[in-house]
Amino acid sequence: MASTGNRQSAVLTAISRAPRVVEYPREPSGKPKFPSEVFGENVFGFKELAKALPKPVYASFLKQRRGRQSLDRPTADAIAHAVRVWAMSKGATHFTHWFQPQTGATAEKHDAFL
């Protein structure tokens, strides 16, 4: 019967907390932004990669991506550096490489800057 009291105590604690205030992204004028305007703004894609890398390094990356050559160490290092600099410019202070086995045959991998 003690677990019923613990459960009630936990419920009372949860419902007595102050509600969270969520700040939604807004235009400089104060008008709320649509989700489509902010979706993906913190994603490092090909456009950011092309801006961050010297043209010969980016061309080497594209050849590798198309299967015409293997990724060499200097190109990989340049890409890693570009991603790190971009993430830090967005306010990232930590990096995580999270590997989570799903079954005996497959797994899921996540890389994230925090």
All heavy atoms as an XYZ file, in Angstrom:
894
protein
N       0.812     -1.196      0.000
C       0.000      0.000      0.000
C       0.855      1.260      0.000
O       0.399      2.314     -0.366
C      -0.919     -0.052      1.225
C      -2.217      0.650      1.036
S      -3.037      0.071     -0.440
C      -4.680      0.174      0.031
N       2.140      1.130      0.373
C       3.021      2.292      0.402
C       3.261      2.833     -0.997
O       3.479      4.021     -1.185
C       4.343      1.932      1.060
N       3.217      1.946     -2.007
C       3.457      2.403     -3.377
C       2.343      3.332     -3.857
O       2.585      4.221     -4.660
C       3.615      1.218     -4.322
O       2.400      0.504     -4.398
N       1.109      3.153     -3.361
C       0.006      4.044     -3.730
C       0.288      5.452     -3.229
O       0.092      6.429     -3.945
C      -1.331      3.527     -3.159
O      -1.543      2.199     -3.622
C      -2.470      4.414     -3.587
N       0.800      5.585     -2.027
C       1.139      6.897     -1.485
C       2.277      7.544     -2.252
O       2.262      8.759     -2.501
N       3.267      6.743     -2.644
C       4.376      7.275     -3.450
C       3.884      7.749     -4.805
O       4.319      8.790     -5.308
C       5.464      6.214     -3.630
C       6.188      5.902     -2.333
O       6.159      6.692     -1.398
N       6.818      4.748     -2.294
N       2.986      6.979     -5.398
C       2.453      7.337     -6.704
C       1.647      8.630     -6.608
O       1.789      9.534     -7.432
C       1.579      6.206     -7.236
C       1.132      6.403     -8.664
C       0.393      5.206     -9.241
N       1.257      4.035     -9.260
C       0.923      2.844     -8.758
N      -0.255      2.667     -8.206
N       1.742      1.831     -8.819
N       0.830      8.737     -5.589
C       0.039      9.958     -5.406
C       0.944     11.154     -5.153
O       0.713     12.252     -5.662
C      -0.950      9.784     -4.253
C      -2.101      8.872     -4.580
C      -3.000      8.624     -3.382
O      -2.624      8.890     -2.248
N      -4.191      8.101     -3.654
N       1.975     10.955     -4.392
C       2.928     12.027     -4.123
C       3.616     12.478     -5.404
O       3.796     13.683     -5.646
C       3.961     11.553     -3.106
O       4.950     12.522     -2.913
N       3.988     11.533     -6.251
C       4.641     11.864     -7.519
C       3.690     12.629     -8.435
O       4.086     13.607     -9.074
C       5.131     10.598     -8.204
N       2.432     12.206     -8.477
C       1.440     12.898     -9.307
C       1.210     14.310     -8.787
O       1.181     15.277     -9.560
C       0.119     12.105     -9.368
C      -0.987     12.929    -10.010
C       0.315     10.799    -10.118
N       1.068     14.471     -7.485
C       0.861     15.806     -6.912
C       2.059     16.716     -7.171
O       1.899     17.900     -7.473
C       0.585     15.701     -5.409
C      -0.773     15.115     -5.026
C      -0.862     14.920     -3.518
C      -1.888     16.030     -5.521
N       3.245     16.167     -7.069
C       4.448     16.960     -7.357
C       4.459     17.390     -8.817
O       4.766     18.541     -9.132
C       5.717     16.151     -7.038
O       5.695     15.787     -5.655
C       6.966     16.942     -7.336
N       4.112     16.482     -9.716
C       4.137     16.787    -11.151
C       3.116     17.853    -11.528
O       3.420     18.760    -12.308
C       3.896     15.515    -11.965
N       1.919     17.785    -10.958
C       0.879     18.750    -11.351
C       1.012     20.077    -10.622
O       0.395     21.062    -11.021
C      -0.542     18.173    -11.163
C      -0.831     17.858     -9.697
C      -0.751     16.973    -12.037
C      -2.257     17.413     -9.434
N       1.841     20.133     -9.590
C       1.999     21.398     -8.873
C       3.157     22.241     -9.406
O       3.361     23.358     -8.953
C       2.199     21.129     -7.378
O       3.417     20.445     -7.163
N       3.907     21.709    -10.369
C       5.016     22.462    -10.950
C       4.497     23.613    -11.798
O       3.433     23.528    -12.400
C       5.881     21.559    -11.823
C       6.652     20.553    -11.042
C       7.554     19.746    -11.945
N       8.268     18.758    -11.162
C       8.556     17.544    -11.562
N       8.198     17.161    -12.763
N       9.199     16.724    -10.786
N       5.299     24.663    -11.870
C       4.950     25.796    -12.728
C       5.057     25.366    -14.194
O       5.949     24.594    -14.555
C       5.903     26.955    -12.457
N       4.161     25.844    -15.029
C       4.229     25.454    -16.439
C       5.488     26.011    -17.100
O       5.991     27.069    -16.726
C       2.972     26.069    -17.048
C       2.529     27.112    -16.097
C       3.046     26.730    -14.754
N       5.990     25.268    -18.069
C       7.168     25.716    -18.812
C       6.767     26.794    -19.806
O       5.714     26.730    -20.424
C       7.805     24.560    -19.568
C       8.418     23.549    -18.660
C       9.106     22.482    -19.462
N       9.673     21.498    -18.554
C      10.384     20.481    -18.939
N      10.627     20.294    -20.222
N      10.862     19.637    -18.068
N       7.651     27.748    -19.968
C       7.435     28.800    -20.953
C       8.330     28.497    -22.151
O       9.536     28.337    -22.004
C       7.776     30.185    -20.357
C       7.621     31.271    -21.397
C       6.912     30.459    -19.141
N       7.725     28.397    -23.317
C       8.464     28.081    -24.537
C       8.504     29.331    -25.399
O       7.474     29.910    -25.721
C       7.794     26.924    -25.311
C       8.510     26.645    -26.612
C       7.721     25.688    -24.439
N       9.719     29.743    -25.754
C       9.891     30.895    -26.629
C       9.989     30.400    -28.067
O      10.908     29.658    -28.410
C      11.161     31.668    -26.250
C      11.109     32.297    -24.880
C      10.105     33.443    -24.786
O       9.883     34.126    -25.804
O       9.539     33.625    -23.709
N       9.050     30.794    -28.893
C       9.071     30.399    -30.291
C       9.885     31.403    -31.097
O       9.936     32.588    -30.760
C       7.645     30.315    -30.832
C       6.855     29.199    -30.183
C       5.954     29.464    -29.158
C       7.036     27.884    -30.583
C       5.255     28.432    -28.554
C       6.340     26.853    -29.981
C       5.447     27.135    -28.975
O       4.763     26.124    -28.377
N      10.526     30.947    -32.174
C      11.310     31.868    -33.004
C      10.421     32.964    -33.576
O       9.280     32.711    -33.976
C      11.856     30.987    -34.132
C      11.721     29.592    -33.646
C      10.598     29.582    -32.667
N      10.959     34.174    -33.586
C      10.195     35.323    -34.089
C      11.037     36.146    -35.053
O      12.254     36.130    -35.003
C       9.743     36.206    -32.939
C       8.780     35.514    -31.993
C       8.223     36.487    -30.951
N       7.224     35.838    -30.144
C       5.938     35.722    -30.472
N       5.509     36.225    -31.597
N       5.094     35.107    -29.686
N      10.350     36.867    -35.911
C      10.985     37.829    -36.798
C      11.467     39.002    -35.944
O      11.003     39.181    -34.814
C       9.969     38.348    -37.828
C       9.367     37.296    -38.714
C      10.310     36.839    -39.799
O      11.333     37.525    -40.042
O      10.039     35.804    -40.403
N      12.379     39.838    -36.458
C      12.776     41.035    -35.702
C      11.592     41.946    -35.369
O      11.612     42.653    -34.369
C      13.762     41.736    -36.648
C      14.309     40.646    -37.496
C      13.188     39.656    -37.662
N      10.539     41.878    -36.182
C       9.347     42.690    -35.924
C       8.495     42.126    -34.791
O       7.563     42.783    -34.331
C       8.500     42.786    -37.190
O       8.013     41.505    -37.549
N       8.781     40.905    -34.346
C       8.006     40.265    -33.290
C       7.001     39.254    -33.800
O       6.381     38.533    -33.027
N       6.815     39.203    -35.104
C       5.872     38.262    -35.713
C       6.448     36.845    -35.626
O       7.619     36.628    -35.927
C       5.655     38.652    -37.169
C       4.726     37.756    -37.927
C       4.627     38.203    -39.369
C       3.884     37.163    -40.171
N       3.963     37.424    -41.599
N       5.651     35.843    -35.220
C       6.160     34.466    -35.143
C       6.560     33.934    -36.517
O       5.932     34.242    -37.519
C       4.984     33.661    -34.586
C       4.017     34.649    -34.069
C       4.272     35.946    -34.764
N       7.634     33.134    -36.531
C       8.071     32.501    -37.771
C       7.305     31.201    -37.971
O       6.962     30.523    -37.010
C       9.564     32.182    -37.714
C      10.460     33.373    -37.799
C      11.905     32.920    -37.840
C      12.848     34.069    -38.015
N      14.245     33.611    -38.105
N       7.084     30.847    -39.221
C       6.474     29.566    -39.545
C       7.520     28.468    -39.345
O       8.712     28.695    -39.562
C       5.979     29.546    -40.992
C       4.767     30.393    -41.219
C       4.890     31.626    -41.840
C       3.517     29.962    -40.809
C       3.786     32.417    -42.056
C       2.398     30.751    -41.011
C       2.528     31.984    -41.641
N       7.111     27.259    -38.962
C       8.073     26.164    -38.809
C       8.887     25.913    -40.080
O      10.064     25.584    -40.012
C       7.198     24.961    -38.465
C       5.994     25.546    -37.821
C       5.768     26.869    -38.523
N       8.285     26.100    -41.241
C       9.008     25.877    -42.492
C      10.145     26.876    -42.679
O      11.079     26.624    -43.443
C       8.051     25.963    -43.683
O       7.430     27.242    -43.725
N      10.092     28.017    -41.989
C      11.150     29.018    -42.102
C      12.369     28.669    -41.257
O      13.466     29.125    -41.543
C      10.639     30.399    -41.679
C       9.564     30.952    -42.582
C       9.010     32.253    -42.075
O       8.539     32.297    -40.915
O       9.046     33.242    -42.835
N      12.182     27.879    -40.214
C      13.296     27.554    -39.330
C      13.723     26.086    -39.421
O      14.788     25.734    -38.926
C      12.974     27.894    -37.854
C      12.808     29.378    -37.671
C      11.761     27.156    -37.349
N      12.910     25.253    -40.083
C      13.234     23.834    -40.182
C      14.526     23.652    -40.963
O      14.688     24.153    -42.067
C      12.103     23.065    -40.862
C      12.353     21.595    -40.958
C      12.163     20.782    -39.857
C      12.812     21.021    -42.132
C      12.405     19.423    -39.923
C      13.051     19.665    -42.216
C      12.846     18.871    -41.100
N      15.480     22.931    -40.384
C      16.723     22.612    -41.055
C      17.764     23.711    -41.030
O      18.798     23.585    -41.671
N      17.540     24.782    -40.289
C      18.526     25.870    -40.295
C      19.806     25.490    -39.563
O      20.839     26.117    -39.759
C      17.941     27.162    -39.714
C      17.677     27.148    -38.240
C      17.104     28.457    -37.727
O      16.674     29.279    -38.526
O      17.084     28.631    -36.509
N      19.772     24.457    -38.751
C      20.967     23.990    -38.054
C      21.456     22.657    -38.613
O      21.922     21.799    -37.874
C      20.700     23.874    -36.551
C      20.558     25.235    -35.912
O      21.228     26.191    -36.293
N      19.675     25.339    -34.940
N      21.336     22.492    -39.921
C      21.798     21.284    -40.590
C      22.978     21.645    -41.482
O      22.893     22.579    -42.285
C      20.666     20.646    -41.432
C      21.188     19.470    -42.242
C      19.525     20.214    -40.537
N      24.067     20.913    -41.325
C      25.247     21.125    -42.158
C      25.084     20.302    -43.421
O      25.205     19.094    -43.408
C      26.516     20.712    -41.398
C      27.782     21.069    -42.112
C      28.326     22.326    -41.978
C      28.423     20.153    -42.912
C      29.490     22.667    -42.628
C      29.595     20.469    -43.579
C      30.133     21.738    -43.437
N      24.783     20.973    -44.523
C      24.543     20.282    -45.785
C      25.593     20.624    -46.821
O      26.643     21.206    -46.529
N      25.287     20.271    -48.072
C      26.239     20.493    -49.161
C      26.494     21.974    -49.408
O      27.593     22.366    -49.788
C      25.742     19.818    -50.437
C      25.789     18.323    -50.353
C      24.625     17.578    -50.346
C      27.003     17.667    -50.273
C      24.678     16.201    -50.256
C      27.065     16.291    -50.185
C      25.896     15.556    -50.177
N      25.474     22.811    -49.217
C      25.651     24.248    -49.421
C      26.669     24.809    -48.429
O      27.574     25.559    -48.804
C      24.300     24.949    -49.260
C      24.317     26.421    -49.608
C      22.910     26.991    -49.691
C      22.355     27.148    -48.301
N      21.054     27.835    -48.261
N      26.564     24.404    -47.166
C      27.509     24.857    -46.137
C      28.902     24.278    -46.396
O      29.907     24.956    -46.192
C      27.023     24.463    -44.739
C      25.798     25.207    -44.262
C      24.508     24.717    -44.876
O      24.480     23.590    -45.431
O      23.511     25.458    -44.832
N      28.939     23.038    -46.850
C      30.217     22.391    -47.135
C      30.935     23.101    -48.279
O      32.145     23.344    -48.213
C      30.001     20.915    -47.469
C      31.242     20.054    -47.611
C      32.030     20.016    -46.310
C      30.866     18.647    -48.035
N      30.198     23.471    -49.328
C      30.802     24.162    -50.469
C      31.351     25.522    -50.057
O      32.400     25.952    -50.545
C      29.772     24.323    -51.584
N      30.652     26.207    -49.144
C      31.132     27.514    -48.660
C      32.370     27.367    -47.785
O      33.246     28.221    -47.808
C      30.040     28.209    -47.838
C      28.953     28.842    -48.648
C      28.086     29.678    -47.730
C      26.638     29.323    -47.894
N      25.774     29.990    -46.959
N      32.440     26.289    -47.020
C      33.487     26.137    -46.013
C      34.793     25.575    -46.569
O      35.855     25.834    -46.004
C      32.990     25.246    -44.876
N      34.730     24.806    -47.645
C      35.931     24.141    -48.154
C      36.525     24.889    -49.345
O      35.785     25.490    -50.133
C      35.595     22.716    -48.610
C      35.206     21.717    -47.542
C      34.844     20.390    -48.196
C      36.320     21.522    -46.544
N      37.834     24.812    -49.512
C      38.435     25.320    -50.752
C      37.898     24.512    -51.936
O      37.571     23.328    -51.802
C      39.931     25.063    -50.559
C      40.119     24.884    -49.092
C      38.835     24.333    -48.561
N      37.824     25.139    -53.107
C      37.232     24.479    -54.273
C      37.892     23.153    -54.638
O      37.185     22.180    -54.927
C      37.229     25.435    -55.466
C      36.205     26.528    -55.316
C      36.107     27.390    -56.543
C      35.072     28.478    -56.278
N      34.815     29.279    -57.457
N      39.233     23.026    -54.612
C      39.818     21.714    -54.948
C      39.435     20.610    -53.948
O      39.216     19.462    -54.338
C      41.326     21.963    -54.909
C      41.504     23.432    -54.991
C      40.265     24.045    -54.439
N      39.331     20.964    -52.687
C      38.962     19.967    -51.669
C      37.500     19.555    -51.864
O      37.154     18.365    -51.786
C      39.203     20.523    -50.242
C      38.711     19.547    -49.192
C      40.672     20.834    -50.042
N      36.625     20.526    -52.153
C      35.223     20.211    -52.391
C      35.073     19.353    -53.648
O      34.276     18.411    -53.675
C      34.393     21.489    -52.506
C      32.913     21.240    -52.608
C      32.201     20.729    -51.524
C      32.219     21.501    -53.782
C      30.834     20.487    -51.613
C      30.858     21.263    -53.877
C      30.172     20.758    -52.787
O      28.824     20.524    -52.880
N      35.850     19.653    -54.687
C      35.813     18.849    -55.916
C      36.268     17.419    -55.630
O      35.682     16.463    -56.150
C      36.692     19.490    -56.983
N      37.284     17.268    -54.797
C      37.748     15.935    -54.415
C      36.655     15.181    -53.662
O      36.431     13.990    -53.886
C      39.007     16.053    -53.562
O      39.405     14.797    -53.086
N      35.950     15.877    -52.793
C      34.848     15.265    -52.051
C      33.744     14.808    -53.002
O      33.204     13.699    -52.868
C      34.282     16.237    -51.015
C      32.968     15.808    -50.453
C      32.887     14.751    -49.566
C      31.796     16.451    -50.826
C      31.666     14.328    -49.055
C      30.579     16.042    -50.330
C      30.512     14.983    -49.438
N      33.408     15.653    -53.987
C      32.356     15.273    -54.937
C      32.749     14.054    -55.756
O      31.915     13.194    -56.034
C      32.024     16.451    -55.851
C      31.295     17.613    -55.182
C      31.057     18.734    -56.183
C      29.996     17.170    -54.542
N      34.027     13.959    -56.150
C      34.486     12.776    -56.879
C      34.339     11.530    -56.017
O      33.916     10.473    -56.491
C      35.946     12.945    -57.293
C      36.149     13.890    -58.441
C      37.621     13.990    -58.772
C      37.886     15.067    -59.788
N      39.321     15.273    -60.015
N      34.677     11.658    -54.752
C      34.544     10.522    -53.840
C      33.085     10.143    -53.691
O      32.719      8.978    -53.704
C      35.152     10.877    -52.482
C      35.017      9.797    -51.445
C      33.697      9.816    -50.703
O      33.113     10.872    -50.476
N      33.218      8.668    -50.332
N      32.229     11.130    -53.570
C      30.803     10.872    -53.363
C      30.184     10.172    -54.569
O      29.288      9.345    -54.433
C      30.082     12.186    -53.088
C      28.653     11.992    -52.694
C      28.076     13.252    -52.107
N      26.743     12.996    -51.654
C      25.657     13.112    -52.441
N      25.777     13.513    -53.667
N      24.462     12.859    -51.946
N      30.678     10.519    -55.736
C      30.164      9.884    -56.965
C      30.789      8.521    -57.218
O      30.489      7.871    -58.217
C      30.415     10.810    -58.150
C      29.615     12.085    -58.083
C      29.872     12.968    -59.278
N      29.223     14.242    -59.099
C      29.825     15.423    -59.213
N      31.111     15.487    -59.521
N      29.162     16.538    -59.021
N      31.723      8.110    -56.365
C      32.337      6.794    -56.489
C      33.526      6.742    -57.415
O      33.968      5.663    -57.788
N      34.056      7.900    -57.775
C      35.173      7.917    -58.724
C      36.530      7.792    -58.046
O      37.519      7.527    -58.707
C      35.118      9.195    -59.556
C      33.877      9.244    -60.429
C      33.943     10.350    -61.438
N      32.730     10.340    -62.245
C      31.960     11.386    -62.413
N      32.270     12.537    -61.865
N      30.885     11.297    -63.148
N      36.596      8.044    -56.767
C      37.856      7.886    -56.034
C      37.534      7.683    -54.559
O      36.438      7.970    -54.117
C      38.774      9.102    -56.218
C      38.324     10.357    -55.506
C      39.247     11.538    -55.785
O      39.762     11.669    -56.873
N      39.435     12.379    -54.803
N      38.507      7.187    -53.812
C      38.293      7.009    -52.382
C      38.622      8.308    -51.655
O      39.372      9.144    -52.158
C      39.158      5.868    -51.851
O      40.516      6.173    -52.071
N      38.047      8.477    -50.490
C      38.245      9.691    -49.700
C      39.627      9.641    -49.060
O      39.934      8.736    -48.291
C      37.160      9.802    -48.626
C      37.168     11.069    -47.786
C      36.924     12.296    -48.665
C      36.096     10.985    -46.714
N      40.455     10.612    -49.402
C      41.807     10.647    -48.833
C      41.791     11.374    -47.483
O      40.855     12.088    -47.148
C      42.801     11.292    -49.797
C      42.431     12.720    -50.171
O      41.273     13.122    -49.948
O      43.307     13.435    -50.684
N      42.843     11.142    -46.732
C      42.929     11.677    -45.370
C      42.876     13.217    -45.317
O      42.147     13.767    -44.497
C      44.205     11.144    -44.708
C      44.384     11.535    -43.277
C      43.296     10.907    -42.435
N      43.539     11.189    -41.046
C      43.251     10.383    -40.073
N      42.696      9.223    -40.333
N      43.477     10.698    -38.839
N      43.600     13.954    -46.160
C      43.537     15.420    -46.092
C      42.125     15.973    -46.357
O      41.693     16.920    -45.702
C      44.522     15.886    -47.162
C      45.467     14.749    -47.326
C      44.651     13.513    -47.086
N      41.408     15.353    -47.300
C      40.036     15.797    -47.588
C      39.128     15.510    -46.399
O      38.326     16.359    -46.001
C      39.502     15.109    -48.858
O      40.387     15.393    -49.936
C      38.109     15.598    -49.200
N      39.250     14.333    -45.824
C      38.437     13.977    -44.654
C      38.723     14.921    -43.487
O      37.797     15.369    -42.806
C      38.707     12.533    -44.250
N      39.994     15.242    -43.266
C      40.352     16.168    -42.186
C      39.790     17.558    -42.443
O      39.315     18.228    -41.516
C      41.868     16.239    -42.018
C      42.450     14.972    -41.418
O      41.672     14.170    -40.830
O      43.679     14.778    -41.526
N      39.828     18.014    -43.694
C      39.293     19.333    -44.033
C      37.779     19.387    -43.806
O      37.252     20.373    -43.285
C      39.625     19.685    -45.482
N      37.083     18.311    -44.170
C      35.632     18.249    -43.959
C      35.318     18.249    -42.465
O      34.429     18.977    -41.999
C      35.031     17.018    -44.653
C      35.145     17.173    -46.167
C      33.584     16.799    -44.242
C      34.826     15.918    -46.951
N      36.041     17.443    -41.687
C      35.818     17.392    -40.237
C      36.057     18.757    -39.608
O      35.285     19.202    -38.744
C      36.729     16.346    -39.606
N      37.105     19.440    -40.042
C      37.398     20.773    -39.504
C      36.281     21.758    -39.867
O      35.848     22.556    -39.028
C      38.742     21.272    -40.041
C      39.090     22.642    -39.578
N      39.495     22.909    -38.287
C      39.070     23.830    -40.218
C      39.712     24.209    -38.156
N      39.458     24.784    -39.327
N      35.792     21.696    -41.117
C      34.722     22.592    -41.546
C      33.449     22.370    -40.732
O      32.787     23.331    -40.316
C      34.442     22.390    -43.034
N      33.121     21.111    -40.464
C      31.921     20.804    -39.667
C      32.085     21.323    -38.240
O      31.169     21.920    -37.672
C      31.629     19.285    -39.672
C      30.512     18.948    -38.699
C      31.279     18.816    -41.062
N      33.270     21.135    -37.665
C      33.514     21.594    -36.291
C      33.428     23.114    -36.192
O      32.776     23.649    -35.295
C      34.871     21.114    -35.791
C      35.138     21.501    -34.338
C      36.483     20.995    -33.852
N      37.602     21.561    -34.576
C      38.164     22.738    -34.300
N      37.699     23.473    -33.319
N      39.189     23.168    -34.998
N      34.042     23.818    -37.122
C      34.003     25.284    -37.111
C      32.571     25.779    -37.280
O      32.124     26.697    -36.582
C      34.935     25.854    -38.206
C      34.706     27.339    -38.402
C      36.384     25.578    -37.848
N      31.814     25.158    -38.191
C      30.416     25.540    -38.398
C      29.596     25.320    -37.129
O      28.822     26.188    -36.729
C      29.842     24.733    -39.564
C      28.370     24.926    -39.743
C      27.750     25.925    -40.424
C      27.331     24.100    -39.205
N      26.390     25.770    -40.352
C      26.106     24.652    -39.612
C      27.324     22.946    -38.427
C      24.891     24.092    -39.267
C      26.110     22.393    -38.091
C      24.910     22.961    -38.506
N      29.769     24.173    -36.490
C      28.998     23.860    -35.278
C      29.349     24.834    -34.154
O      28.459     25.309    -33.436
C      29.261     22.427    -34.840
N      30.626     25.153    -34.005
C      31.012     26.098    -32.956
C      30.474     27.493    -33.255
O      30.119     28.230    -32.331
C      32.530     26.107    -32.800
C      33.050     24.799    -32.198
S      34.835     24.666    -32.169
C      35.264     25.927    -31.007
N      30.361     27.862    -34.517
C      29.779     29.163    -34.861
C      28.296     29.217    -34.519
O      27.730     30.286    -34.326
C      29.983     29.481    -36.342
O      29.106     28.723    -37.153
N      27.658     28.046    -34.431
C      26.244     27.953    -34.041
C      26.074     27.830    -32.526
O      24.969     27.674    -32.036
C      25.586     26.746    -34.719
C      25.514     26.814    -36.209
C      24.404     27.728    -36.616
C      24.066     27.580    -38.073
N      22.900     28.358    -38.432
N      27.201     27.818    -31.775
C      27.123     27.764    -30.320
C      27.389     26.403    -29.706
O      27.225     26.223    -28.505
N      27.796     25.426    -30.506
C      28.059     24.086    -29.969
C      29.318     24.108    -29.100
O      30.297     24.769    -29.419
C      28.238     23.083    -31.101
N      29.256     23.378    -28.001
C      30.412     23.260    -27.112
C      30.821     21.813    -26.903
O      31.897     21.556    -26.385
C      30.114     23.879    -25.732
O      28.973     23.221    -25.166
C      29.839     25.367    -25.851
N      29.952     20.856    -27.298
C      30.231     19.439    -27.086
C      29.827     18.650    -28.330
O      28.962     19.067    -29.093
C      29.449     18.898    -25.883
C      29.878     19.468    -24.584
N      29.519     20.732    -24.177
C      30.652     18.958    -23.602
C      30.045     20.971    -22.997
N      30.729     19.913    -22.625
N      30.452     17.497    -28.492
C      30.129     16.582    -29.586
C      29.864     15.205    -28.995
O      30.532     14.784    -28.067
C      31.303     16.491    -30.575
C      31.101     15.451    -31.638
C      30.273     15.699    -32.713
C      31.728     14.215    -31.556
C      30.074     14.747    -33.706
C      31.539     13.263    -32.537
C      30.710     13.528    -33.606
N      28.868     14.524    -29.547
C      28.605     13.160    -29.104
C      28.486     12.233    -30.314
O      27.969     12.622    -31.352
C      27.313     13.077    -28.256
O      27.140     11.733    -27.824
C      26.092     13.516    -29.022
N      29.020     11.051    -30.175
C      28.902      9.991    -31.172
C      28.193      8.847    -30.460
O      28.791      8.156    -29.654
C      30.294      9.568    -31.657
C      30.258      8.427    -32.612
N      30.050      8.607    -33.958
C      30.414      7.110    -32.423
C      30.069      7.425    -34.552
N      30.284      6.509    -33.647
N      26.913      8.706    -30.725
C      26.082      7.761    -29.989
C      25.777      6.575    -30.902
O      25.180      6.719    -31.950
C      24.814      8.462    -29.546
C      23.809      7.607    -28.873
C      24.006      6.418    -28.255
C      22.419      7.906    -28.740
N      22.836      5.947    -27.747
C      21.840      6.849    -28.025
C      21.617      8.950    -29.144
C      20.497      6.814    -27.724
C      20.279      8.915    -28.834
C      19.732      7.863    -28.124
N      26.213      5.405    -30.481
C      25.989      4.175    -31.223
C      25.075      3.300    -30.405
O      25.371      2.985    -29.254
C      27.322      3.470    -31.482
C      27.179      2.217    -32.284
C      27.016      2.281    -33.656
C      27.203      0.982    -31.670
C      26.879      1.126    -34.415
C      27.075     -0.176    -32.411
C      26.910     -0.102    -33.785
N      23.937      2.930    -30.985
C      22.955      2.152    -30.238
C      22.608      0.884    -31.014
O      21.950      0.955    -32.045
C      21.693      2.996    -30.028
C      20.639      2.284    -29.253
C      19.457      3.195    -28.967
O      19.418      4.333    -29.383
N      18.490      2.675    -28.266
N      23.056     -0.269    -30.527
C      22.682     -1.514    -31.199
C      21.170     -1.728    -31.131
O      20.550     -1.524    -30.091
C      23.411     -2.592    -30.400
C      24.461     -1.870    -29.631
C      23.939     -0.483    -29.410
N      20.588     -2.104    -32.259
C      19.148     -2.345    -32.312
C      18.838     -3.835    -32.138
O      17.962     -4.193    -31.399
C      18.582     -1.850    -33.646
C      18.801     -0.370    -33.876
C      18.014      0.470    -32.913
O      16.830      0.273    -32.710
N      18.669      1.421    -32.282
N      19.560     -4.651    -32.877
C      19.401     -6.108    -32.783
C      20.795     -6.692    -32.925
O      21.777     -5.971    -32.937
C      18.510     -6.645    -33.913
O      19.185     -6.442    -35.154
C      17.151     -5.974    -33.938
N      20.873     -7.973    -33.095
C      22.177     -8.583    -33.300
C      22.758     -8.288    -34.677
O      23.934     -8.450    -34.912
N      21.932     -7.807    -35.622
C      22.394     -7.622    -36.989
C      22.507     -6.159    -37.412
O      23.266     -5.830    -38.302
C      21.447     -8.336    -37.944
N      21.725     -5.256    -36.823
C      21.736     -3.861    -37.252
C      21.996     -2.939    -36.063
O      21.919     -3.358    -34.905
C      20.389     -3.448    -37.876
O      19.375     -3.537    -36.865
C      20.037     -4.328    -39.052
N      22.299     -1.703    -36.368
C      22.533     -0.717    -35.319
C      22.179      0.669    -35.854
O      22.001      0.862    -37.058
C      23.989     -0.751    -34.864
N      22.087      1.618    -34.952
C      21.771      2.986    -35.305
C      22.845      3.894    -34.753
O      23.285      3.732    -33.634
C      20.403      3.347    -34.716
C      19.876      4.672    -35.165
C      18.435      4.872    -34.692
O      17.669      3.898    -34.655
O      18.119      6.006    -34.363
N      23.288      4.858    -35.564
C      24.364      5.759    -35.142
C      23.892      7.185    -35.267
O      23.275      7.562    -36.256
C      25.594      5.534    -36.021
C      26.756      6.436    -35.707
C      27.901      6.199    -36.644
C      27.723      6.824    -37.957
N      28.131      8.162    -38.148
N      24.165      8.004    -34.245
C      23.822      9.428    -34.263
C      25.059     10.233    -33.905
O      25.754      9.910    -32.952
C      22.730      9.739    -33.225
C      21.436      9.037    -33.482
N      20.500      9.518    -34.362
C      20.939      7.878    -33.004
C      19.471      8.685    -34.390
N      19.721      7.686    -33.579
N      25.315     11.280    -34.663
C      26.364     12.239    -34.336
C      25.671     13.567    -34.081
O      24.799     13.968    -34.868
C      27.355     12.391    -35.490
C      28.189     11.151    -35.694
O      28.465     10.461    -34.689
O      28.581     10.871    -36.833
N      26.034     14.240    -33.015
C      25.377     15.506    -32.694
C      26.325     16.443    -31.984
O      27.162     16.022    -31.194
C      24.165     15.253    -31.814
N      26.182     17.720    -32.285
C      26.861     18.771    -31.540
C      25.871     19.345    -30.561
O      24.706     19.556    -30.875
C      27.358     19.875    -32.483
C      28.543     19.483    -33.301
C      28.395     18.984    -34.576
C      29.819     19.625    -32.778
C      29.490     18.629    -35.333
C      30.924     19.271    -33.526
C      30.762     18.772    -34.805
N      26.311     19.588    -29.351
C      25.437     20.145    -28.319
C      25.981     21.489    -27.884
O      27.141     21.731    -27.838
C      25.382     19.218    -27.117
C      25.001     17.779    -27.423
C      25.171     16.918    -26.197
C      23.588     17.717    -27.931
